[in-house]
Amino acid sequence: MRGARRPIHAVATWVKRQPPKVKAFLCVVAGIAALVFLRFIVHDHDNLFIAAEAVHALGISVLIYKLTKERTCAGLSLKSQDLTALFLAARLYCSFVMEYDIHTVLDTATLATTLWVLYMIRFKLRPSYMEDKDNFAIYFVIVPCVLLALAVHPSTSHNIFNRICWAFCVYLEAVSVLPQLRLMQNTKIVEPFTAHYVFALGIARFLSCAHWVLQVLDTRGRLLTALGYGLWPPMVLLAEIIQTFILADFCYYYVKSVVGGQLVLRLPSGVV
């Protein structure tokens, strides 16, 4: 086992020594390789979206275990959970009035568990909440998302409010994890359950992004025109890519920590 870890450790050490531009290039290459791999092994790309929801649910299950068994919410961002509940509520509303399907059921379950997490942090485990570290100003993301949704939204035949609400939840989901990353950067040390949760979010975001990218490639761009015209179709794809890259740096340090056998993840300055 130790011998198997040596090549991985050597590769991780080599990557660590590379300048930021090389790391960014390697990240892009790895992402493209992963997309090519998924394209050949997953025939129905809608399954990637279901897998993304499942991984997100797994991450929330880790949170539930942490809150119920360890009786602490240290390391968790209340503001990120607020933003998550907000975009899920908006998406659930749009799902009910625009296209009721299996995703409606999944979003309902995810919203219910997120509200339970909020309840535990706000009331039951409030003394362990790191309020001084959770200092990201959420209006810096909510206000731009509202303004962007007013300016760029779907051009479908649905009610204008529903279309703006749909755009808002897409934009807000892309940046909802920022307060959590800020908190972890402030503490510099991330305990295992929180790290597992955020890593699960990263995998879920990547699978969701892969779903959209592969759908666009398979339809040769027709999917974008099916979403409407103007800036909205590319903005949807851009939002998926952004939320994937936001978590890419953390996922790198998570994998490096796991390979190194470290239970506690230590983040260097500048990760967020």
N, C-alpha and C positions, 0 to 999 in steps of 0.2 A: 504493500500500500504506500509505504514511504517512497519507494522507487518510482511509483506511478505519479507521485506528486511533484517529483523533481523537474520533469519537463514543463509542467504547468507553472511551477514557481519560476522557472527560468524565463518562460514567455511573459509572465506577469511582471517580472523584474525588468525585462527588456522594454516592455510597453511603458512602464513607469518612467524610464529614463528618456523617453522620446519627448520632443517639444510638443506644445499644444496643437499645432497644425497637423502634425503627424498622427497624434492621437485622434483628432477629429476625422482625419482621412480613414484611419483604421476602423473607427466606429461606423462610418458610412459603408465601408467595404463589408464589415460584419453584418450590418443590417441588410444589405443587398443579398449577401449569401444566405441569410436566414429566410428572406422572402423567396428566393429561388427554391430553397429546400421545401418550404411550405407549399409552394405552387405545385410541386411534383407529388407530394405525399397526401395533400388534402384536395380531394376532387370537388367537393361542394364547399365553396369558400364561405357560405353562410355559417358553416360549422365553426369557423374561426371567431365569429361574433358571439356565438353561444359559448365557446370556450373562454372568451374574454370575460363574459358575465360570470362564468363558473369560477374562474381564477379570482375575480373580484370578490365573489361570495366567500371563497376560501380565505382570502385576506381578512375579510370582516369576521370570519369564524375565529381566526387567530386573535383578533381584538377582543371578541367575546370571552375567549378563554383567559386572556390577560386580565380583563376587568373583573371576571367572576372568581377566578382562582387566586390571582395575586393581589386582588383588591387594591389596585393602584392604576392611575391613568398617567403616571409620570412619563414624559416623552411623547405624549399625544397632543396634537394641536386641536383645540376646540374650534378654532376658526376654520380649519380645513374641513372638519366635520360639518360645520354650519354651511359652508359653500357646497359640500357634497349633497347635503339634504336639500339645499336650494335648487341645484341643477337637476337633481332627481325628481323633485316635486314638479318643476317646470316640464321636464321630459315626460313625466307620467301624465300630466294634464294634456300635453300635446298628443300622447299616445291614445288617450281615451277619446279625444275629439277628432283625431285625424286618421289614425291607423291602428286599431286595436289588434294585437297579435301576441305571440308568445313573449315578446320582449316586454309587453305591459305587465305580465305576471312576474317576470324576473325583476323588473324595476320596482314593482310593488313590494316584493320581498326585501330587496336591497334597501329601499327607503325605510321600511319598518325597522330593520336591524340598525340602520344609521341613526334613526330617531332614538332607539334604545341606547345606543352608544352615547348620544348627546345627553340623554337623561342621566346616565351613570356619571358622566364627567361633571355635569352642572350641579347635581344634587347629592348623589351617593358618595362619590369619590373626590369631591371638590378640594379637600385639603391637600391632595397629592398632585393637583393640577399645577403645572409650571406656568402660571400666568405671566410672570415677568419675562420668560423666554419666548412666549407665544405673542410676539410683538409686531407681527406683520399687519399692516393697515389694509383690511380687506376692501375698503372702498377704492383702493388703487386698482383692484381687479373688477369689482362689481360695476362701477361707473363706466369704465371703458367698454365692458362687455355690453352694457345697456346701449351705449351710444353706437357701438359697432352693429348691434342687432337692429337698431332703428335705421341705420344706413344700408346695411347689407343683410338681406333675408331672402327666403325662398320666393320664387315668382309663381307659385302654384295658385290654384283657384280657391284655396282656403281663406278664411277670415284673416284680415291683416293682423289682428292681435295674436292669433294663433301662429302665424308665420314669424312674427317678431319673437314670440315666446320660444319657438323652436330654435331660432338662431341664437337666442340668449343662452339656452341650455347647452348648445354646442360649444359656444365660446367659453362659457364659464367652466365647463368640464375640463377644458384644455389647461386651465390655470388653477384649478381648485386645490391642487396639491402644494402650491407654493408656500402657504403658511406652515405646513408640516415640514417642508424642507428647510425653511428659515429657522424653525424651532430646533431642528436637529443640528443645524450649523451653529446655532448659539450655544448648544450644550456640548458639541464636539464628540460626545459619546452617545451611541444609540444602543439601547438594550435589545436583546434578541427578538422579542415578540414584536416590537415596533419595527425593527428592521425587516422581519419577515412580512409584515403587513405592507410596508412601502414597496418592498421588492415585488410582492404579488400585484400591487397596483401597476408597477412598471411593466410586468409581463402582460397584464390585462390590456394596458394601453398599447403595447406593441402588437398584440394579436388583433385588436380592434383596427389599428392602423394598417396591418397587413391585409385584413379583410377588405378595406376600402381600396388600397393600392392594387391588390390582385383583381378585384372586381373591375376597376378602371382598365387594367391591362387586358383582361379577358374580353371585355366589351369594346376594346379599342376606342375608349373615350366616350362611348354612347351613354354610359352611366352618368357622366357629368351633365350631358344635355338632358337626360331624363330628370335630373334634379332641378332643372330650370335654366335660366339664362343669366347673363351678367356676371357679377363677381361671386355670387353665392356658391356655385359648384366648386371652384378652386379654393374658396375659403373653408369649405367643409374639409377638403383634403388637407389643406394647410393646418387646420386646427388639430387634426389627427396626428400629423407629423410633429407639430410643436409639442403636444402633450407627451409624445414618445421620447423626444430628445430632452425634455425637461428632467425626466427621470433616468436618462441613460447614464449620466455620471455617477449617480448614487448606486445604480445596479452594478456598475463596474467595481466600485469599492466593496459592495456586498459580496459579490462572487469572489473577489480577492480575499476578503476576510474569511469566507467559508473555506476556501481552498487552503488558506493558512492555518485553519483549525482554531480561529479566534471566535469565541462566543459573543464577545462585545465588539461592535463595530465602531472604530474610531475614524472620524472624518477629518481630513486635513483642511486647512483654510482654503476658501475659494471654490468649494464643491458646489455651493449654491450661489 
